[in-house]
Amino acid sequence: MSKIKGLYFYGYENADIRFRNAGIEKKVAAQIKALNQSGLSCRQVKYPKRFSLSIWRKIIMRLPFQGPIGDCLSRHKPEFDGFDFYYIRRPVFLSLPHLLSIRKIRKHNPNAVILYELWTYPFKKELTSRLFDYPLWWKEVCYMPFLKRYINRYVTVSNHNKISGVTTIKMANGIDFDLISPINPLPGNDAIHIIAVAKISVWHGYDRFLQGMYRYYKSGGKQKIVLHIVGTGFGQQKLNEMIKKMNLNENVVMHGFKTGAELDAIYNKCHLGLISLATQDKDIYIHSTLKSREYLAKGLPTIATGITDVFVNTDYKYNLELPMNEKIVDMNRIIAFYDQIYTHATRQQVMTEIREFAERTIAIQTTMKPIIQYIKDTVNLYK
């Protein structure tokens, strides 16, 4: 019997290094690798050009019937036809051209499996945080109800059984351990080093951590805490202003975008990883963030508000779950968490234990099993 063949729609050609080394890009590569290792045959379809988002492009995207720049399914192509399954990762927003391309795929391939990954859900608050973005949300409201005519399942990291009338396949975000080496702990000093890797936005809530540091030192706190923020984004300017205003220059290092050996060097200094402190502000209370996976693969204990999916119903002890209503992070709680972990174990011992937990729970071959099984079972019905 011939292999089950499929296409994975995501990304664009000639991307700059920041995009190629992003966590999302690594996740997609790992998913495709897992699909192929399972006996399926899958290749990635990318947008064929490089683009930049000028203000005029951003305005055009918000006009009626226009889609996001860089969408692989902005139009249907004949070479898309003839496959057994199609895996589509949701673009920034749903548009009419995107919907019509999926309709053509379904029309030309009536027995194919079409899976549609919602990488975050719900996403209303992300598309309505600024008045400028409301046209994107209106497009979602208009076109999403039609998707159920053409797709088999939504793939989601949320806990929803159905979304917009479509049954879901629940998936935890996984990681390819071949691509991430564990930390190589450097000789320590008396400071607590914490890393936060992100495309910085308001949803990360790092401002709450900075406010907590300011309050701690203003009240006479003596323990040195250093937060290493790695990445860029819309929230970067606000953090820079807060650091200057609160005189936290010795306690917060804004590294900018780093990858490869430079990023590993920062990881090697750090004792804890900061996931996110504000996902609840966009109505996400159980999260499956990519950065939590990278921290686990590195062997770092973690800090986050809300529930991290992989820790549910386990006795895992290396995550500090902060209250979701806490607007200013209590540094004394951070220090107590650090002391609880490292007073009785070395960084190497902690790293090894966390890495072993991660390999059991979030290896991409494990997290992709529900998707792979659904594709095989459904395609074989029509073989």
N, C-alpha and C positions, 0 to 999 in steps of 0.2 A: 504494500500500500504506500502511495506517495505521501510525502510529508504534508502536514497542514501548513499552508502558507499565509502570511499576514503582513500588514503594513502598520507602522507606528508613526502617527503624525505629530511632530513636535520639532521646534528649533528652526534655525536658518543657517545657510552656508556662510562661510567667511566671517564668522562671528569673532569679535575681539576676545582677548584672553580672559577678560572678566566674565564674559558669558560662558566661555568654554569650561572654565573652572568653577562655575557656580554649582551649588549643591543640587539644584534642579537638574542641570545637565548630567551630573554624575548619577543621579537617581534614574533618569531615563536610560542612560547607558547600561546601568545595572539591571533594569527591568527587561530590556531587550536581550541582554546576556542570559538572564534567567529563562526567558521564553525559548531561546535557541538551545540552551542546555537541557531543556525538558523534552526535546525531540521535535519541537515546532520549528518553523523557519520564518523568521521575522526580520525585516529591514526597516530602517528609519527613513521617513520622508521629511525633508526640510524645505523651508522657504528658500528659493534659489538666489536671493540677493542679500546684500548687506544694506542696512538702512539706519538712519538716525531720526530720532523723534524731535523734529523742530516744532516750534509753536504752531506753525501752519498745518503740519501733519496732525498734531493733536486736535486742532479745531476740525479738520476734515473728518477725522475718525468719529467725531461726535455728531456729524450730520446724518440725517435719515438715510438708511440703506447702505451706509458705509461700514466697513469692517476694520478691525485693528490691523495696523501695519505689521507685516511679518507672519500673517496667518497662512499656514500651509494649505488650508482648505478655503482660501479666498475664491478659488474657482476649481471646478472639476476638470481632471485631465483623463484622457482615455487609458493611460498607463496605470491608473488607479484600479481598474477593473480586473476581475479574474482571480481575486484572492478569497481565501476562506474566512479570514477575520480581519477586522480593522480596529485598531486601538487609537482613540483620539483623545489627546490631552486638551482640556478646555483652554482656549486662548484667554486673553485679558477680559473679553466680554463676547457675548454671543451676538452675531449679526446675520442679516439676511443672506449675504453671499455664502457665509459659512453653512447656514442651514440648507440652502439650495444645493450645495456641493454634497452634503450628507444625503439629501433626498435622491440625488442622482446615483450615488453609490448604492443605495438601497434598491433603486429601480433597476439598475444594471446587474446587481448581485443579490437577488431576492433571498437566497438561502444563507448568505454570509452572516457571521456574528459581528455586530458593531457594538463596541464597548466605548463608553464616554467617561473619562476620568474627571471628576470634580476635585481638584487638588485642594480646595478649601470649601467648606460648606457649614453654615450659611455664609454668603458673601455679600449680602445686601449692604451692610455697613461699610464694607470696603469700597463699594461703588457709590456711596452716598455721603461720604465723609466731607466732600467738597461740593458746592453747588455746581462747579464746572463739570463734575462727573455724573450728574444726574441723567444726562442723555444716555450714558452707558447702561444705567440701571433700567431705564425705560425700554431699551432694546431687549434686555434680559426678560423683562415682564412680558413683552410682546411675543418673543420668539421661543422662549423655553417650553411653553406648553405644546409646541408642535414637534419637539424632538422625540416625544414618546411614540410618534408614528414610525420612526425610522431606526431607533436604536434598540438593542436587546436589554442592556443593563447600564446603569450608572455604576462606576467604580468610585468608592468614596472612603475617605479615612474618618468620616463621621460615624455616628451610631444609628443613622437612619435606615430603616428597613425599606422605605419607599421615598422617592423624591419626585415631585411633580408627576405622580402617577406611574413611575417606572420603578421596578424592583431594583435594589442595589446589590452589589457585591462589596462587602466590607473588607477593607484592606488596611493593614498597618504599613506605614512607610518602612521600607527595608533599606539595607545598605550592603554594598559589595566590600567585604572585608579585605579583598585583595588590593583595594585601592587606598586603604587607610591604615597607616602604621600606628601602633600604640605610642603613647608618649614615652620619651626617654628622660625621666626626671633628672633635673639639674640639682646640684647641691643647694639646699634651701637656706633661707635666711628667716628672720622673724616676721616678715611681711606675709600676708595672705594674698595670693595672686589669683584673680578671677578673670576668665576670658568670656567675652560675648561676641560671637561671630554672626553677623547679620547684614542684610541690606536694610539699613536703619530706617525704621518707620515708627509712627506713633504707637503701633500695636505691640512693639517690643517693651514699652514701658521703662526704658532705661532711665528716664528722668526721675522715676520714683526711687531708683537705687541711688542716684546722685543726691537727691534730697535727703535720703537716709544717711548717707555719708556726711553731709553737711550738718545735719542735726547731731549725729554722733560726736563729731569733733568739736562742735560748738559747746556741747555739754561736758567736754573734758575727756573724751575717749582717747585712749593711748595706743590701742592696737593699730598698726599700719595695715591698711587694706589698699590694694592696687587693682583697679578695674582696667582691663585691656579690651578696648572696643575695636574690633577688626571689621572693616567694611565701610561703605558709603551709602548715602540714601537721603531721602527728603528730611529725615529727622536729625541729620548731622549738624546743621547750623544751630538748631535749638540747644543741642547738647554742648557745643562749643561755647555758646553764650553762657550757659549755666556753669560750666567749669570755670570760666573766667570770673563770673560774678561771685561764685561761692568759694573762690580761691582753692580749687581742688586740683591744681596743675600737677602736684606731686602724687595724687591719688588716682587720677584717670589719665590713661594714655590713649589717644586717638591714633591708631596705626594706619587708618585708611585701608584700601584693598591690599590684601596679601595672599599669596598662594605658594604652594610648593615648600621649599626649604625655609623660606622666611616665615610662613605660617606655622610650620612645625616648631621652629625655634621659640615662637611665642607660646605655643601649647606646652612645650617642655618646661616653661617657667611656672605654669599655672597649677593650682590645686583644685579649683572648682570651675564649673561651666555654668554660665547664666543663660537659661533658655529664653523665657519670655515672662513679662510681668503684667501683660494687658490683653491677652487673647480674649478674656471674658468681655472686654469692651466691644468686641465685634460678635458677641453671642456665641463664642466657641468656648466650651467649658471642659471638654475632653479633647486634648490635642495630640497630634502625631507629627510634630515638627521635624523637619530634616535636621536641624541643628542638634536636637536631642539625640538623634541617631549618631551623629558624628562625635559628640561628646562621649557617648557610651563606647563607641568603637575605639576612641582614644584612651578610654579608661578613666574618665573624669567623673567625680560626683557632680550632681546637678542641682540647680535652684530654679524653681518656676512657680507661678500661680496656676491654679487649675489642676486638673488631673491629666497626667501623661499616660496615654493608653497602655503602654507596654508594662507599666508598673501595677496595673489593676489586678487584684486577686493574686498578688505575689507577696513574699516577705522581704522584698528588696529594701535595703536600708540606706542606699546612697543617693537618695533624692530628698531635698527639702521642699515640701509643698507649702508655699506661703498663702495666707488668706487672700481671697480674691478682692475683698473690699479694702485692702491695705494700700493706701495712696502713698505712703512713705515707708520704705522698707526698714525694718528694725535691724540695725547692724549687730546688735547683741545676739540676735537669733542666728545670724550668719556666722559669727565667731563661735558660738556654742556648737553649731553644726560642724564646723571645721575641727574644733577640739575633740568632739565626739568621734570623728573618723580617724584623725591622725595621731591622737594621743597613744593609741594602742596598736597601731599598724604603720608600716612604712608606705611611702607613696607607691613603691613598686608592688607591694602586696595588694594595696587597694586597686591599683590599675589592673592587675592580673585578674582579680575577682570580678571586677566590672566588665572587663573584656569577655570573660567566659560567659557571664550572664547575657551579654549582647549577642554573642555567637549563637546561643541557644534560642533567642527570641526574635531577633530582628535581621537575621541573615536574609538577603533578598530571595534566596531559593525557598525559604520558609514563608515569607510574607506574600509571595506571588502564587502560592499553591492554589488558593481558591479561584484565581483568575485563570490559571492554566487548566485546571480541571474543568471549569465551565466551558472554556473554548473547545477542549477535546470532546467532552460529552455532547455538546450542542452540534458541532460540526459533523461528528460521526453519525448523528441522526439522519443526515442528508447524504451521506456517502453511499 
